[in-house]
Amino acid sequence: MIFALHGFLGLPSDWEPFAGAFRDRAGAAIALRKWDLYADAPPSPPGAAPMRVWARDFCRRVADERAARGPSGSAKPILLGYSLGGRLALHALLEKPELFACAVIVGAHPGLTAADLKLQRRSSDDRWAERFHGEEWSSLARAWGEQDVFRARSRAPGAIELARREVDFDRASLSRAMRAWSLAGQEDLRAELADARVPTLWLVGALDRRFRGIYRELRVDLADSPAHAFAEIPDAGHRVPWENPAGFAAEVQKFFNQVV
């Protein structure tokens, strides 16, 4: 089973185009479990690292689901995470690596290293949290989509447009998620990732200049770890799976053919 984690201002339904798209080495379809992140973003306990807290609970629930399936659930689950969901997936992978067969991480940051960048990010995320709590929806959703990281995007045939309707979200949950899981509060995971042994595929869009740079540096940091592989998806910006669904699915399936 694939546990798929969406990004911020994403929905579990974003993954529906890929239900049944991936198969194991025997040719059997791998079931897709679409996880709702907003239900998991309560205020963090005092002194706790919110993403570590989330990862512990998530791993427990994944293990419980696997056990409940009995013999049919004997295969280790797979992690798939995009952007915020990718950062959360990394924490789960590091929390309980023996639980997972492999992971696919799309456009996710391993962690800021400079204190000034963390301060800037905290300020930015706090402003977004306030805006998501009560600002008029259409202009807010448009402003979110016009951020620099999303500007270089593909209009390739087959691209999927993701609708973002206010009725599909709980404003308070969005605001909590923005604050609780801010990149400003995330630890730098590079050292832990270098020691990881779970096969992990890092995907980035060829048009995503920011994350191509981040992944190039990360590739150097993880060069001595055979568990990590990197690939660029052509005709895609930051929203890789939906800007080039066929290219994304093909690269993921190639990875699964090697490790699942």
One Martini backbone bead per residue (centre of mass of N, CA, C, O) as a GRO file, in nm:
protein
  260
    1MET     BB    1   0.098   0.035   0.019
    2ILE     BB    2   0.020   0.379  -0.037
    3PHE     BB    3   0.117   0.670   0.136
    4ALA     BB    4  -0.044   0.981   0.065
    5LEU     BB    5   0.091   1.320   0.080
    6HIS     BB    6  -0.002   1.624   0.076
    7GLY     BB    7  -0.009   1.953   0.045
    8PHE     BB    8  -0.047   2.265   0.082
    9LEU     BB    9  -0.359   2.318  -0.028
   10GLY     BB   10  -0.442   2.030  -0.028
   11LEU     BB   11  -0.571   1.700  -0.120
   12PRO     BB   12  -0.638   1.373  -0.124
   13SER     BB   13  -0.770   1.388  -0.420
   14ASP     BB   14  -0.508   1.454  -0.583
   15TRP     BB   15  -0.437   1.127  -0.610
   16GLU     BB   16  -0.656   0.988  -0.793
   17PRO     BB   17  -0.504   0.969  -1.078
   18PHE     BB   18  -0.308   0.724  -0.927
   19ALA     BB   19  -0.504   0.511  -0.908
   20GLY     BB   20  -0.355   0.219  -1.033
   21ALA     BB   21  -0.057   0.311  -1.151
   22PHE     BB   22   0.082   0.102  -0.956
   23ARG     BB   23   0.330  -0.170  -0.948
   24ASP     BB   24   0.454  -0.456  -0.886
   25ARG     BB   25   0.659  -0.715  -0.985
   26ALA     BB   26   0.386  -0.898  -1.031
   27GLY     BB   27   0.157  -0.670  -1.136
   28ALA     BB   28   0.025  -0.551  -0.894
   29ALA     BB   29  -0.168  -0.334  -0.759
   30ILE     BB   30  -0.119  -0.043  -0.569
   31ALA     BB   31  -0.250   0.082  -0.309
   32LEU     BB   32  -0.416   0.396  -0.224
   33ARG     BB   33  -0.352   0.610   0.058
   34LYS     BB   34  -0.529   0.897   0.144
   35TRP     BB   35  -0.410   1.157   0.336
   36ASP     BB   36  -0.529   1.370   0.602
   37LEU     BB   37  -0.361   1.637   0.738
   38TYR     BB   38  -0.566   1.835   0.885
   39ALA     BB   39  -0.644   1.624   1.114
   40ASP     BB   40  -0.311   1.648   1.224
   41ALA     BB   41  -0.311   1.984   1.325
   42PRO     BB   42  -0.249   2.050   1.613
   43PRO     BB   43  -0.145   2.189   1.865
   44SER     BB   44   0.151   2.188   2.001
   45PRO     BB   45   0.330   2.081   2.238
   46PRO     BB   46   0.519   2.185   2.471
   47GLY     BB   47   0.846   2.148   2.337
   48ALA     BB   48   0.767   2.026   2.076
   49ALA     BB   49   0.810   1.858   1.772
   50PRO     BB   50   0.562   1.852   1.552
   51MET     BB   51   0.675   1.646   1.336
   52ARG     BB   52   0.753   1.424   1.536
   53VAL     BB   53   0.478   1.382   1.657
   54TRP     BB   54   0.336   1.307   1.398
   55ALA     BB   55   0.517   1.063   1.320
   56ARG     BB   56   0.449   0.879   1.556
   57ASP     BB   57   0.144   0.861   1.499
   58PHE     BB   58   0.154   0.769   1.207
   59CYS     BB   59   0.315   0.504   1.247
   60ARG     BB   60   0.110   0.373   1.431
   61ARG     BB   61  -0.126   0.376   1.222
   62VAL     BB   62   0.014   0.215   1.003
   63ALA     BB   63   0.067  -0.039   1.173
   64ASP     BB   64  -0.231  -0.092   1.235
   65GLU     BB   65  -0.328  -0.126   0.942
   66ARG     BB   66  -0.144  -0.358   0.872
   67ALA     BB   67  -0.245  -0.556   1.092
   68ALA     BB   68  -0.553  -0.552   1.003
   69ARG     BB   69  -0.487  -0.708   0.722
   70GLY     BB   70  -0.293  -0.914   0.774
   71PRO     BB   71  -0.151  -1.111   0.541
   72SER     BB   72  -0.218  -0.884   0.319
   73GLY     BB   73  -0.017  -0.678   0.505
   74SER     BB   74   0.293  -0.773   0.484
   75ALA     BB   75   0.365  -0.554   0.318
   76LYS     BB   76   0.535  -0.286   0.296
   77PRO     BB   77   0.497   0.032   0.298
   78ILE     BB   78   0.456   0.340   0.117
   79LEU     BB   79   0.597   0.659   0.057
   80LEU     BB   80   0.415   0.968  -0.039
   81GLY     BB   81   0.544   1.308  -0.093
   82TYR     BB   82   0.434   1.655  -0.110
   83SER     BB   83   0.610   1.882   0.016
   84LEU     BB   84   0.481   1.888   0.304
   85GLY     BB   85   0.434   1.580   0.277
   86GLY     BB   86   0.739   1.524   0.241
   87ARG     BB   87   0.835   1.625   0.517
   88LEU     BB   88   0.664   1.429   0.679
   89ALA     BB   89   0.772   1.170   0.552
   90LEU     BB   90   1.061   1.200   0.655
   91HIS     BB   91   0.989   1.176   0.955
   92ALA     BB   92   0.870   0.892   0.935
   93LEU     BB   93   1.121   0.752   0.820
   94LEU     BB   94   1.302   0.828   1.074
   95GLU     BB   95   1.124   0.708   1.301
   96LYS     BB   96   1.042   0.419   1.111
   97PRO     BB   97   1.213   0.252   0.882
   98GLU     BB   98   1.110  -0.055   0.916
   99LEU     BB   99   0.810   0.006   0.799
  100PHE     BB  100   0.941   0.072   0.512
  101ALA     BB  101   1.022   0.016   0.178
  102CYS     BB  102   0.972   0.319   0.068
  103ALA     BB  103   1.031   0.645  -0.104
  104VAL     BB  104   0.857   0.948  -0.226
  105ILE     BB  105   1.000   1.275  -0.294
  106VAL     BB  106   0.830   1.591  -0.362
  107GLY     BB  107   0.935   1.895  -0.324
  108ALA     BB  108   1.129   1.877  -0.052
  109HIS     BB  109   1.256   2.001   0.242
  110PRO     BB  110   1.532   1.926   0.466
  111GLY     BB  111   1.623   2.213   0.574
  112LEU     BB  112   1.723   2.474   0.741
  113THR     BB  113   2.043   2.641   0.845
  114ALA     BB  114   1.967   2.941   0.878
  115ALA     BB  115   1.854   3.168   1.104
  116ASP     BB  116   1.751   3.397   0.915
  117LEU     BB  117   1.569   3.211   0.740
  118LYS     BB  118   1.386   3.120   0.971
  119LEU     BB  119   1.277   3.399   1.045
  120GLN     BB  120   1.155   3.464   0.769
  121ARG     BB  121   0.968   3.216   0.757
  122ARG     BB  122   0.804   3.270   1.012
  123SER     BB  123   0.687   3.537   0.921
  124SER     BB  124   0.550   3.433   0.664
  125ASP     BB  125   0.374   3.204   0.794
  126ASP     BB  126   0.217   3.387   0.987
  127ARG     BB  127   0.080   3.551   0.767
  128TRP     BB  128  -0.060   3.316   0.627
  129ALA     BB  129  -0.222   3.218   0.870
  130GLU     BB  130  -0.393   3.473   0.890
  131ARG     BB  131  -0.511   3.466   0.605
  132PHE     BB  132  -0.644   3.175   0.627
  133HIS     BB  133  -0.842   3.254   0.859
  134GLY     BB  134  -1.002   3.532   0.687
  135GLU     BB  135  -0.962   3.575   0.398
  136GLU     BB  136  -1.050   3.620   0.100
  137TRP     BB  137  -1.042   3.350  -0.108
  138SER     BB  138  -0.975   3.416  -0.408
  139SER     BB  139  -0.727   3.602  -0.351
  140LEU     BB  140  -0.572   3.400  -0.177
  141ALA     BB  141  -0.542   3.165  -0.379
  142ARG     BB  142  -0.398   3.337  -0.589
  143ALA     BB  143  -0.154   3.422  -0.416
  144TRP     BB  144  -0.048   3.138  -0.365
  145GLY     BB  145  -0.012   3.062  -0.680
  146GLU     BB  146   0.199   3.329  -0.721
  147GLN     BB  147   0.436   3.216  -0.620
  148ASP     BB  148   0.750   3.156  -0.716
  149VAL     BB  149   0.742   2.836  -0.697
  150PHE     BB  150   0.479   2.835  -0.917
  151ARG     BB  151   0.540   2.994  -1.187
  152ALA     BB  152   0.693   2.752  -1.307
  153ARG     BB  153   0.481   2.604  -1.549
  154SER     BB  154   0.303   2.363  -1.705
  155ARG     BB  155   0.117   2.309  -2.037
  156ALA     BB  156   0.098   2.025  -2.076
  157PRO     BB  157  -0.024   1.757  -2.186
  158GLY     BB  158  -0.220   1.627  -1.909
  159ALA     BB  159  -0.260   1.834  -1.724
  160ILE     BB  160  -0.365   1.915  -1.385
  161GLU     BB  161  -0.626   2.086  -1.243
  162LEU     BB  162  -0.649   2.234  -0.919
  163ALA     BB  163  -0.901   2.283  -0.718
  164ARG     BB  164  -0.981   2.572  -0.482
  165ARG     BB  165  -1.220   2.542  -0.244
  166GLU     BB  166  -1.347   2.657   0.042
  167VAL     BB  167  -1.541   2.411   0.112
  168ASP     BB  168  -1.277   2.202   0.137
  169PHE     BB  169  -1.208   2.381   0.397
  170ASP     BB  170  -1.046   2.454   0.708
  171ARG     BB  171  -0.924   2.735   0.829
  172ALA     BB  172  -0.803   2.651   1.103
  173SER     BB  173  -0.633   2.414   0.991
  174LEU     BB  174  -0.455   2.577   0.803
  175SER     BB  175  -0.332   2.760   1.019
  176ARG     BB  176  -0.210   2.535   1.194
  177ALA     BB  177  -0.034   2.401   0.978
  178MET     BB  178   0.144   2.644   0.911
  179ARG     BB  179   0.266   2.664   1.200
  180ALA     BB  180   0.342   2.370   1.290
  181TRP     BB  181   0.490   2.312   0.977
  182SER     BB  182   0.707   2.497   0.956
  183LEU     BB  183   1.019   2.534   0.827
  184ALA     BB  184   1.128   2.696   1.074
  185GLY     BB  185   1.077   2.427   1.275
  186GLN     BB  186   1.264   2.258   1.115
  187GLU     BB  187   1.491   2.038   1.094
  188ASP     BB  188   1.791   1.932   0.990
  189LEU     BB  189   1.804   1.615   0.797
  190ARG     BB  190   2.074   1.533   0.657
  191ALA     BB  191   2.222   1.347   0.858
  192GLU     BB  192   1.996   1.135   0.882
  193LEU     BB  193   1.973   1.071   0.578
  194ALA     BB  194   2.267   0.961   0.542
  195ASP     BB  195   2.180   0.701   0.739
  196ALA     BB  196   1.980   0.594   0.562
  197ARG     BB  197   1.818   0.271   0.421
  198VAL     BB  198   1.580   0.372   0.265
  199PRO     BB  199   1.450   0.382  -0.027
  200THR     BB  200   1.490   0.701  -0.210
  201LEU     BB  201   1.295   0.924  -0.409
  202TRP     BB  202   1.383   1.225  -0.576
  203LEU     BB  203   1.164   1.480  -0.697
  204VAL     BB  204   1.182   1.713  -0.980
  205GLY     BB  205   1.126   1.983  -1.163
  206ALA     BB  206   1.279   2.127  -1.439
  207LEU     BB  207   1.128   2.422  -1.368
  208ASP     BB  208   1.241   2.407  -1.063
  209ARG     BB  209   1.484   2.601  -0.956
  210ARG     BB  210   1.488   2.587  -0.652
  211PHE     BB  211   1.477   2.264  -0.615
  212ARG     BB  212   1.712   2.196  -0.790
  213GLY     BB  213   1.920   2.328  -0.603
  214ILE     BB  214   1.856   2.170  -0.346
  215TYR     BB  215   1.904   1.884  -0.474
  216ARG     BB  216   2.195   1.919  -0.555
  217GLU     BB  217   2.303   1.955  -0.267
  218LEU     BB  218   2.181   1.693  -0.152
  219ARG     BB  219   2.332   1.498  -0.336
  220VAL     BB  220   2.604   1.560  -0.207
  221ASP     BB  221   2.531   1.493   0.092
  222LEU     BB  222   2.424   1.182  -0.023
  223ALA     BB  223   2.654   1.032  -0.189
  224ASP     BB  224   2.721   0.792   0.038
  225SER     BB  225   2.412   0.707  -0.009
  226PRO     BB  226   2.245   0.440  -0.171
  227ALA     BB  227   1.934   0.509  -0.100
  228HIS     BB  228   1.961   0.758  -0.297
  229ALA     BB  229   1.752   0.912  -0.550
  230PHE     BB  230   1.747   1.108  -0.860
  231ALA     BB  231   1.492   1.315  -1.039
  232GLU     BB  232   1.382   1.465  -1.340
  233ILE     BB  233   1.088   1.629  -1.461
  234PRO     BB  234   0.961   1.706  -1.736
  235ASP     BB  235   0.735   1.950  -1.777
  236ALA     BB  236   0.790   2.069  -1.469
  237GLY     BB  237   0.736   2.200  -1.174
  238HIS     BB  238   0.645   2.179  -0.854
  239ARG     BB  239   0.377   2.020  -0.959
  240VAL     BB  240   0.455   1.738  -1.080
  241PRO     BB  241   0.213   1.526  -1.091
  242TRP     BB  242   0.015   1.751  -1.247
  243GLU     BB  243   0.204   1.854  -1.490
  244ASN     BB  244   0.333   1.534  -1.523
  245PRO     BB  245   0.186   1.245  -1.490
  246ALA     BB  246   0.341   1.049  -1.677
  247GLY     BB  247   0.632   1.110  -1.582
  248PHE     BB  248   0.586   1.048  -1.287
  249ALA     BB  249   0.478   0.754  -1.308
  250ALA     BB  250   0.723   0.636  -1.458
  251GLU     BB  251   0.943   0.698  -1.241
  252VAL     BB  252   0.809   0.547  -1.008
  253GLN     BB  253   0.786   0.269  -1.144
  254LYS     BB  254   1.087   0.227  -1.187
  255PHE     BB  255   1.152   0.225  -0.886
  256PHE     BB  256   0.966  -0.010  -0.804
  257ASN     BB  257   1.106  -0.224  -0.988
  258GLN     BB  258   1.368  -0.215  -0.795
  259VAL     BB  259   1.228  -0.226  -0.473
  260VAL     BB  260   0.930  -0.390  -0.454
   0.00000   0.00000   0.00000
